[in-house]
């Protein structure tokens, strides 16, 4: 039997080598040891992905091992099989006097593949799809944070306004970073789409369905919701590309996918996007961090780190996100989850505090009564057509969808259009606050923005 691949594969596609090794049962353990040494040399060859040696659950008089090795391309395998060191290692294995081996090698290409839902990211198209999900995920936090922020009385809740406003500004930054990541790998960010504005309440996109995102005024319910959204992943929690339990686990899966694809295909094959589509500056007053243009693995990992550390803290073990507090430059900034914990406990984190200790620093003033009583999860359908509240809500929805359109244009090759979003954001704020000061017809609460999608043809 042949013990090597003597013919060229002649293909640039990924290939899989499958070999059957048969040895007498008494030589099986020795064969495994010798195989490991050969595999060590094989794994050092360019283009090697991974190999596995399979042994039957029950041995007979002879043990038939199955060796499966994956290579990034047939051409990489063709170069590897003529490597002198590897060939010598193979020859030693077959010349070993303590082994009586027969083998039958063959090379294959993958023609069909199934992966479980939420499986690893293994193609550039998978990566693009997940980065579009990242845009949907980052946007999903913005409407509830806006409702909480605009329901606050800034005169009586100045510190709460600063905290919620800083998180909101940084979520907008994360949205831009997600768009940069998608553009960098040749995708096209979509924001002006109904998928970004599903009816409330709804789960985070592709996440834990028990977490229902709601539009509620600032208060204990809002802080509980926001803490669940920003919950840090436990140390050692596995990456989760779909159905994730925490945002950190989702981004860990994205990072793992980017690293794997770069190892498999090379960075040039992954980062194929037009550099002119990258947003280089997008700073909103009140938020920390910076937009990072993405053009290679290093900058992609930096962008992902910016997102995750601002959300859940450095390394999942610290309350700090690595930035300076925008409003208090003498302080380190705490991550989003811990900012909401400060509001819940009415106390700031200070040096030496940990996730376990909770905040032990100076008091932070929060007046839960100085909040507009917006009805949770408002909808235009709650009010008659042509009524004052419904008309105002419809006007808000058209303005907000205009903002999404402007952001989509800016993220798809027109970064200069970001300037136009500033005026639209002020319109969004004014219209939302006007709704929150408008009593409902029954006088039980006030109205609020509904964040319902308006098709372009129906926008005034």
Secondary structure, DSSP 8 states (H G I E B T S, - for coil): ---S--S-----S-EEEEEEEEEEGGGHHHHHHHHHHHHHHHHTSTTEEEEEEE--SS--SEEEEEEEEEES-HHHHHHHTT-HHHHHHHHHHHH-TT---EEEEEEE--------TT----SHHHHHHHHHHHHHHHHHHHHHHHHHHHHB-TTT-HHHHHHHHHHHHHHHHHHHHHHHHHHHTT-----SSGGGS--SSEE-TTB-TT-EE----SSHHHHHHHHHHT----TT----SSSBSSHHHHHHHHHHHHHHHHHHH-HHHH--S-GGG-------TT---------SHHHHHHHHHHHHHHHH-GGGT-SEEEEE-SS-TTSEEE-HHHHHHHHHHTB---TT--TTT---SSB----TTSB--B-TT--GGGS-TT-HHHHHHHHHHHHHHHHHHHHHHHHTT-GGGHHHHHHHHHHHHHHHHHHHTSB-TTSSSB---------GGG--
